[in-house]
Amino acid sequence: MLNLLQSNFALESLEKFLSSMGFTAFFSEMGWGNLVMILIAFFLLYLAIKKEYEPMLMMTIAFGMLLTNLPGAGLFHEELFAGGHVHWDVFTSHDGPIAPGLLDYLYLGVKLGIYPCLIFVGVGAMTDFGPLIANPKSFLLGAAAQIGIFATFLAAYAMGFTPEQAGSIGIIGGADGPTAIFLTAKLAPELLGPIAVAAYSYMALVPVIQPPIMRALTTKKERQIKMSTLRQVSKKERILFPIVIASIISLLLPDAAPLIGCLMLGNLMKESGVVDRLSKTVQNELMNIVVIFLGLTVGATATANTFLSPATIKIMVMGVVAFGVASACGVLFAKLMNCFLKEGNKINPLIGSAGVSAVPMAARVSQKVGQEENPSNFLLMHAMGPNVAGVVGSAVAAGLLLSFLG
């Protein structure tokens, strides 16, 4: 009798084990959509590892996408964030129908706007605002590039997206991944996966997308313009800059305060020179930890239900349009400024394309294209002005969209 009971118990345990295996769910429950998403995750991993397309975030996003589409793992549940809200009652219930997984808890950092702001602290600590302070006209170029955000917002709205979704799509034009995630998590969380993938994909493709636009909108003579050396910026100016900018923008646009405040805090840590340990920590350890959490949880939102839809294709197309329009507006505005500047003070229009927030990649592209026309021309430091202005500009644009649509 005892042997029979032991035998039945062993069979029940084996059946329970087999039914709990992911392989069982893989063949019985998984639809074609999950399989497609797994293949997309493999492709993004290839781009991150082999092609080095924004690998720090692309790799973690792709791996999060892989984990969330493997059946049976239970790491992420869309139901916990249905309707754009966090269902705290399910999180706090110990006997509810859903047992929250690891990525559900980590995703709260995205949903509550924590991870993007922490990344901005690190970005601020790694950013040199000296070129922008030395040439304040760069602010105008950074602002002009943000036109791509609002133009795409109008276009997406005309295509049938809701105002909140259109704003989230438009922010891709800022070429600022954390800002895109911050805004989308608040306005259109159902689009977070596609928008994050689009934003970081196009950031990685800056050297491919921008040069043809820059050449098409400028003449050879304009691309050969040499700019005078920037003046030295004092330490006092560097310290006052983040304090003044954070105060003014936060007072004018409170919705932009989380991003701008964190960006300027990180920069003040760097420029003050009195908290080197904190500055190095936010640039390295903190940034690295948050990037892992951010990438995994953003990737986890890319489920088959939300990612595989006609809307995703539209987002990818509108994203590259947003980025192209932003680059073009920066170049065209630099040409417009030259109409009012004396000879010798002209701006090389190529630096206008650096008004997007892809730091420092966009500035390097301006340098590269400029040197193709004139090997003795050095535009990198001049391009860094509008480039870092673009970081501020994209955060301000996100604040504007949030204040109107949030």
Secondary structure, DSSP 8 states (H G I E B T S, - for coil): -HHHHHHHHHHHHHHHHHHHSHHHHHHHT--HHHHHHHHHHHHHHHHHHTS-SSHHHHHHHHHHHHHHHSTT-----GGGGGGGS--HHHHH-SSSS----HHHHHHHHHHTTHHHHHHHHHHHHH---HHHHH-TTHHHHHHHHTHHHHHHHHHHHHTT--HHHHHHHHGGGG--HHHHHHHHHHH-GGGHHHHHHHHHHHHHTHHHHHHHHHHHTS-HHHHT----------HHHHHHHHHHHHHHHHHH-GGGHHHHHHHHHHHHHHHH-S-HHHHHHIIIIIHHHHHHHHHHHHHHT--HHHHSSHHHHHHHHHHHHHHHHHHHHHHHHHHHHHTTS-TTS---GGGGGGGSS-TTHHHHHHHHHHHHH-TT---HHHHHHHHHHHHHHHHHHHHHHHHHH-
